[in-house]
Amino acid sequence: MAIALSFLATLPASAADRWVTIHNNTGYDIVTFHSSHRDAKTWEEDILGSSILRAGQSVNINFDDGTGYCIFDFRAAFEDGDVLVKKGVNICQIADFYYN
């Protein structure tokens, strides 16, 4: 599967606003989604929990983990086994993140 990873800042988020909408514009469901601030040693728990992010859908996620960090790494695992990692996402400056 060839999935291009991209993100787009539609409206700047304020420093206190760490909500980001994750858009799955691929043809595959995202079965797990993890994020961690840039200095974390491990991935945090699966944000989707028992849910999945179906192809064509989006989910609004609050990334405020209490640390004050704005820079996060994202890890999405897809139904076909592919895993995409995007490092250095500034969640204080974007409102939307797209998997295309």
C-alpha positions as CSV (number, residue, x, y, z in Angstrom):
1,M,0.0,0.0,0.0
2,A,1.4,3.4,-0.9
3,I,0.0,6.0,1.4
4,A,1.3,9.5,1.2
5,L,1.4,11.3,4.6
6,S,0.7,15.0,4.7
7,F,-0.6,17.5,7.0
8,L,-2.3,20.9,6.5
9,A,-2.7,23.7,8.9
10,T,-6.1,25.2,8.2
11,L,-6.4,27.6,11.1
12,P,-3.7,28.2,13.6
13,A,-4.5,26.8,17.0
14,S,-3.7,28.8,20.1
15,A,-1.0,27.6,22.4
16,A,-3.6,26.5,25.0
17,D,-5.6,24.6,22.3
18,R,-4.2,21.2,21.7
19,W,-7.2,19.8,19.8
20,V,-6.4,18.4,16.4
21,T,-8.7,16.7,13.9
22,I,-7.1,13.6,12.4
23,H,-8.5,12.9,8.9
24,N,-8.1,9.4,7.3
25,N,-8.3,10.1,3.6
26,T,-6.8,6.8,2.6
27,G,-8.5,3.7,1.4
28,Y,-7.7,1.8,4.6
29,D,-9.0,1.9,8.2
30,I,-6.6,3.1,10.9
31,V,-6.8,0.4,13.6
32,T,-4.5,2.1,16.1
33,F,-3.3,5.6,16.6
34,H,-0.6,6.6,19.1
35,S,1.0,9.9,19.9
36,S,3.7,11.0,22.3
37,H,5.4,14.3,23.0
38,R,8.8,14.6,21.3
39,D,10.9,13.7,24.4
40,A,8.8,10.6,25.5
41,K,10.7,7.3,25.5
42,T,7.7,5.2,24.5
43,W,4.4,5.6,22.6
44,E,1.4,6.5,24.8
45,E,-1.7,4.2,24.8
46,D,-3.8,3.8,21.6
47,I,-5.9,6.9,21.5
48,L,-8.6,5.1,19.5
49,G,-9.0,2.5,22.2
50,S,-11.4,-0.2,21.0
51,S,-12.5,2.0,18.0
52,I,-11.0,2.4,14.6
53,L,-10.8,5.4,12.3
54,R,-12.4,4.2,9.1
55,A,-11.3,5.3,5.7
56,G,-12.9,8.7,4.8
57,Q,-13.7,9.6,8.5
58,S,-12.1,11.9,11.0
59,V,-11.8,12.2,14.7
60,N,-11.1,15.3,16.9
61,I,-8.4,14.5,19.6
62,N,-7.2,16.5,22.6
63,F,-3.4,16.1,22.7
64,D,-3.0,18.0,26.0
65,D,-1.1,15.5,28.1
66,G,-0.4,18.0,30.9
67,T,3.3,18.5,29.9
68,G,2.9,21.7,28.0
69,Y,4.5,20.2,24.9
70,C,3.5,21.3,21.4
71,I,5.7,19.0,19.4
72,F,4.3,15.4,19.1
73,D,5.1,12.3,17.1
74,F,2.2,10.4,15.5
75,R,2.0,6.6,14.8
76,A,-0.9,5.2,12.8
77,A,-1.3,1.5,12.1
78,F,-3.5,0.5,9.2
79,E,-5.7,-2.5,8.6
80,D,-3.3,-3.9,6.0
81,G,-0.4,-3.9,8.4
82,D,1.3,-0.7,7.2
83,V,2.5,1.7,9.9
84,L,3.2,5.4,9.3
85,V,5.1,7.5,11.8
86,K,5.2,11.3,11.5
87,K,7.7,13.0,13.9
88,G,7.7,16.6,15.0
89,V,4.0,17.6,14.5
90,N,3.3,21.0,16.1
91,I,-0.1,20.5,17.6
92,C,-0.2,24.1,18.8
93,Q,0.0,25.4,15.2
94,I,-2.3,23.1,13.4
95,A,-6.0,22.2,13.6
96,D,-6.0,19.4,11.1
97,F,-3.7,16.5,10.3
98,Y,-4.3,14.4,7.1
99,Y,-3.4,10.9,6.1
100,N,-3.7,10.8,2.3
